[in-house]
Amino acid sequence: MHPTISAIAVASLIVAGTVIWRSGSPSTDLTLGTAAMPPLQELHTMASVHKLPVQELDDQSFVYSAGKR
């Protein structure tokens, strides 16, 4: 009984390994996807970022000095 179960488990692992190995590595798919990404400047031009208004921010941070203790 135990050798039969072991043989089935080994066969299952071999089949699973073969399927995963033949499917290819996912890292090549990611590399191809990022290689097709246009440069950032081109994306800004397509989105008309230069037409947006300039936002001015006031610095409202406080600096506290460590007083005498």
Long-range contacts (C-beta under 8 A, 24 or more apart in sequence): none
